[in-house]
């Protein structure tokens, strides 16, 4: 089990340095890209997380990845090297998630997910984002998901709050009301 407090310390330190440089959002995007690239490649994750490989081998792989990604923020490159040196690459997914959450909190943003039966139009998504912004009093960044099991309507989860406007939920509520009569 990964110790989240260790990941939180690295994320906090990275945020402090990136904020001083005014590059917190850019570092967040690059860190997420870096972490997802590793998560999508089983072979790459094996080399970086497997203790059978030497620190030097992992360092070479990280340097190659940094070059392949393109121009990377200096603070991120240095942090990745530090993770290799301290043998903490296994914490990278948690560091990336916690860092993104910290940057969002600092910027007054909250992330959410909206699920619908069909893809939402840009206008509908913009309207939904505006409504959720009014409800939460924070900027909302939504990820969309299409689920054919949703008969109609949308369900939006922002933080721990679920706003369920799906047809299934509305029918269930109508059924409960009719039983009460």
Helices and strands as residue ranges (DSSP letters): H 4-20, H 24-40, H 42-49, H 55-69, H 74-85, G 89-91, H 92-107, E 109-116, H 122-136, E 139-146, E 154-158, E 161-164, H 167-180
